[in-house]
Structures are given as structure tokens and as C-alpha cells.
Amino acid sequence: MSNINFSGLKGKALVIEHKDIPSIKEFQDVIPSHYFTCNTKTSLRYLLQSVLIQSLVVVIGLSIPFTSKMIPIWIIYSLLSGTTAMGFWVIAHECGHGAFSKNKTLETMIGYLLHSLLLVPYFSWQRSHAVHHRFTNNVTNGETHVPLVIKGNGVTEKIGGEKELHFSNSIGKKKYGIFQLFLHLIFGWPAYLLTGSTGGIKYGTSNHFWPIKPFSKALWPSIWTKKVWISDIGIALTLLSIFLIAFKYGLFPVMAMYIGPLLVINCWLVVYTWLHHTDSDVPHFSNTDFSFMRGAFLSIDRPYGKILDFLHHNIGSSHVVHHVCPTIPHYHAKKATLIIKKAFNNIYLFNPDPIPKALWNVACNCVAVRLDKKGNRYIWQSSYNRK
């Protein structure tokens, strides 16, 4: 492990063994039973919180002139509005997990509406995200942030690690890190929706809007093909509304009030998902050595601070609990995190590195993975000459 660029985790994830991982029952036994249930009124209260905050931000935006001279101000507004609106994304995400309400009709309506307004195909992402949860950090069946493998077999692994390492070394670690940040934050989310980028080899080139040929159908079995089409209706209605508003009021207001903040939301989404499941000293596993609980406890909680935790409903600081049991609502997940940190301290992963430092570490050092000497896990490599 001496060649690995350790992060704030200090190699903790690399010494965890199968025997250290608790069963689902052992996890459930330490969590109060009422934490596993959602309350509609409480969930609606947090939705109202995001609505009120965003309404205030929109009022501020409407007071800014829609002129080219104000573009620097509009950039600042996009950063603010996109950051506050990320709260809606998190609530829609909880709806997709069944963590918002026992009234499934209400839950689906709210999740579908919020995600559609953010140009996210609700049912499509609900399906792919469920697969991601089932196979977190699995190099074969994983659905997002699946790494390239050095000397992979090309059948159950994503080959190309050697080429990526050579590219990283040829341009230098700093330039490679900048390139990866740009690639992930700007193009990562649309690339995933349109082509299944960073997804596992098992699912091929998937498309969250078009579940049939010429794209792979592997991610959309049975009724999910129909659900993808239903998701598209929400996206189409949102795009039509945007077009009509742009036609009536002009393109600038739409770019300033909607497109700019939406790009910031997408960046936040990538930051969260990337840092939840990628770290220079967090391994990946093949089917042989993988289990659901092992994958869930490979999720990484990070210090986003009180303001972002408030605006984004604790999504970044309670993700381990969320991965073990995604039906735990966010207002219980933070408290449950304190419990599992104490009960399973030897395997609970919290990286104290500041978020900018963590992003830089991941962008520079998480290039490709190589099967370790024991042949049971894949370790990140950042240098072409390392073995």
C-alpha cells in the first residue's frame, strides 16, 4: 500500500476484511426502528423549506436587469440559485427511493414533477440508481463511477486502464486533474444520461431517454422500458415550457434564470456522486469478493458544512447510511450516521479532507484500477510505472 496516494482516510478502507462487515440485521439492530419510516408531513415540511428558499432567490434574480453588462452578476446568481435548488434534486431522489411518503401516489407525483423540472427522467434514473445501489463499487455490475481496469479481461471489466495511465503521465498529473474536473463537472451528468458514461460494461451504451436500439436495453428489463417513455413525457413538457417562455420573454432571461442554475445543479450532483464513491484509497471488487453490505460500506461521508447540509438535506454527510438502507429519510439519516459511526467505527468511512482538496485528489490520482497481488480487489493507480 506504500505506492498509494492516501487521502484523509489514511488507507482505512484497504484494511477492512469480509469479517468486519456487518449483516443487514446487525445494522438494523443498532438503529431505532422509527428511523426506517418516513413521515409525509415532515417530508413536506422540508420540501416547503426548499420552496421558500428558492422563491427568495428567484425574487432576487428578477430584480437583476437582463442585460449583457450584468453577466458577471448573473454568473454569481447561477451559483447561488443552482446551489439552493439542489435541495429539490435531493427530495426528488428520496421520492425515487420511497423515502418521502407512505402515500406512493403523492410521492411519485412530487418526485416526477421535481425531477422533470430539472430535466431528469424520473423513472429512468430511479431504475439505474437502484442498480447503482445494489452494486456499489463492483467493477462488473456497477452502474456509475465504474473505473477503467489495468490488464482487464474485457469481458467482465472495463479495459483501457493502461491507455488512461499513459495519457495521465504524458500530460502530467496537474493537467490531467484539471482535465478530469472539467470533463466530469461540465459533461459528466449529460454524458451519463445519454450514453451511460462511467457505467459498468454489463449495461453497454445505455440511454435514459431511449430504452431500445440503437442503445443497449440491458438496463431496462420488463416494465422499465415503458417507464422510460413515461419519464420522457415530463422532460418534453418541461422543454416545451422553456421554449414558450423563451419565445415570449427572450433567450437571455431563460439562460439567466434557468439554464445557468441548472448547470450548477448538475455540477453539484457530480461532486456528490463522484466523492461518495471514489477515493484514492477505496477499493473496488469483482463479483467473487463483492457483497451488497460491503459495497454500501465503501460509500464515503464528507464534511460539506452546515450550510450545504441544510440546503441539500444532508446528502453528502449521511451517504453511508443511505446506501445501506435508502428508505431511511434524510431527517433520520444524519442521526443514524452518528449511531453507525460508533457501532461500526472500524469500517465507517468519513474523509475529513475539505471538498476542494478531495476533488483534486480524486481527479489527479483516481486514474485506473489494478487487481492487487491477492487477486481479490482492485486498487487505484495514478502512475504508469507502478506495479
Buried (B, 14 or more C-beta within 10 A) or exposed (E): EEEBBBBBBEBBBBEBEEEEBBEEEEBBEEBEEEBBEBBEEBBBEBBEBBBEBBEEBBEEBEEBEBEEEBEEBBEEBBBBBBBBBBBBBBBBBBBBBBBBBEEEEBBBEBBBBBBBBBBBBBBBBBBBBBBBBBBBBBBBBBBBBBBBBBEBEEEBBBBBBBEBBEBBBEEEBEEBBBBBBEBBBBBBBEBBBBBBBBBBBBBBEBBBBBBEEEBBBBBBEEEBEEBBBEBBEBBEEBEEEBEEBBEEEEEBBBBBBBEBBBBBBBBBBBBBBBBBBBBBBBBBBBEEBBBBBBBBBBBBBBBBEEEBBEBBBBBBBBBBBBBBBBEBBBBBBBBBBEBBBEBBEEBBBBBEBBBEEBBBBBBBBBBBBBBEEEEBBBBBBBBBEEE
